[in-house]
Structures are given as C-alpha cells and as structure tokens.
Amino acid sequence: MTPAPDAARFADTLSRFVFEQAAVRGAVVSVDSSCREILACHRYPPALRRTLAELLAAAALLASTLKFNGALGVQLQGAGPVRLLVVECDAELNLRATAQWSGAADDLPAAASLATLAGDVAKSRLAITLDPRDGGPIYQGIVALEANSIAALIEHYLTRSEQIDSRMVLAVDDTRVRGLLLQRLPGAATADDATWQRASAQFDRISPTGLLAAAGVEALLRAHFRDDDLRLFTARPLRFRCRCSAEKVAHVLRMLGRTEVESILDEQGMVSVTCEFCNHQYTFVADDVRALFDSPAASGVAPPAGAPH
Ligand SMILES: [Zn+2]
C-alpha cells in the first residue's frame, strides 16, 4: 500500500482508496466531533441520534463517489415516530442535519429498528438528492424502505439505481460514527470478478466493533485487504457547518413581504427565525425590519417587470 502522508489522522476525515490491480474503489469515513456538534443542535431522542449519525457517515461516503460542486442530501421520510431525517454533505464535506419527529420517538429504545422509526414501511422511503447549486437540475433517487439498516438501503440504491455493485458498513457509538464503502467501478472487466468477490468476502469480515476500534485508515485497510495493492489518497477533513446566514434569512423575509413581516413585528415585538438545521436564532427588531425593506438591497429583490437583471 502507498501510504498517504496523513493517513494516521482518522477523526473527522474522509479517505478514498483504489485497488491498483482491479477496478475496485472505496472510501472510509470517521465523523467524530462534527457528529457530536450536529447532534447537540437539537434534543434528538436516542433512537434518532443513532440513525442521524449513520446518515451523516452515509452522506459523506456517497459524496466521496461524486464529482460535483453542490450538496448531496440523504432524507429518510417516515410515516411513524419519525417524519423526516435530513442530512446534507456538500462538496467541501460540510455536514449538517435536521429532523422532524413526533413525541412517540422519545419513548423508543436507542436500538429501535428503521421500520419502528418509520412506522408504516410502505409509506416510507429513503431519498438521495443531488443539488448542483449552479442552476442545473436537481437529481433525486428514491429507495423503498425494504432493508432494515441505512447501510443496506444505500447498497440497494447504489447497486440497483446506479448499477454499481457496492458494499457499505456503518458503525456508531456514543462518540462517533464510522463507515466504509467498497464499490466495483462501472465498466470493470470480467478479470476483476475474482478480485471483487474476494474483496467483498473480506468486507463481510469487517465488524462494526472492529471499525470503531481501528487506529487509523491505513491499519484498517491493511487488516482487511492485506492481499491487495491499495492506493490510499490523502484524507480530507469534514466538519459541521451550516449554510444558513442572516443574509439568507433577510432574503426570505423580503420575499414574505413588508405587510406580513410588519404584522409579525406588531404581534410579537420582533421577528424571529430559527434555522431548522443548526438551531441558530436570527432576530429582527423594528429597526432591522425597517432596514430590510428600506435598504438599497431591498429594492433589488423584486425588480419591476421588464427591468434589466
Ligand atoms: Zn443553520
């Protein structure tokens, strides 16, 4: 194996690797302090914390397979205690998450199954969204909730929708979530069959406990794929970073219109908007609201019909 200079650094990183002698690739992720920070934004019930953590690792692993400039979203849409779990990972590996759930979720054990969380499996689904953010079309892939783990659902999605043979394992404890993705590249030759089958069998021996205990990416890969020549790329840091901002909230308020915003101000003495992802509260008092609609920026929001952009 060709060691990357910072291969030993594992926490809050994503590392891609390829098999030198076969069209097989993979990625390893460890989401540590960023996972804890994201889960600390809201008082999530224990059962949701575990699933959200798994979705964070899954989103980062999926993002590792893409060359894109936008945001990748993974959503679990349920019809039971969980209504919606949303995780986003952008091209810079900035992660954030949010959830909507009913009181019933508070009483579920931490190890509650996906089916229990989602309630009615037939009415639930996992959606994977790619938002290119450059004005291009948003892509969405949907997978029915026909497996009982996030890793298995993503494997189904990649293998069936993307036609890429894939294996994924995710492991969560109180402090972190880790994941490993192994893929047989599209267009792989028949000669690669044996390598894929062997690698896949070796993959089956990776236990969640072993994944959580691994000292580093290189040690983990060497322990499980010792017969293969792997090239490990430099680990990329990932982090919790929300895309919300006072400017974006101001834009939403301007879109709402002066009359509506001033009526909220009259009623509540201020206008308060909370980001559903990071829980940051943006507050606008009377002077802020006046500035919103009287500032030069406000006039640029809704140009008269026919005005040049
Ligand atoms: Zn936010």
Boltz pocket constraint, residues with backbone or C-beta under 6 A from the ligand:
constraints:
  - pocket:
      binder: B
      contacts: [[A, 242], [A, 243], [A, 244], [A, 245], [A, 275], [A, 276], [A, 277], [A, 278], [A, 279], [A, 280]]
      max_distance: 6.0
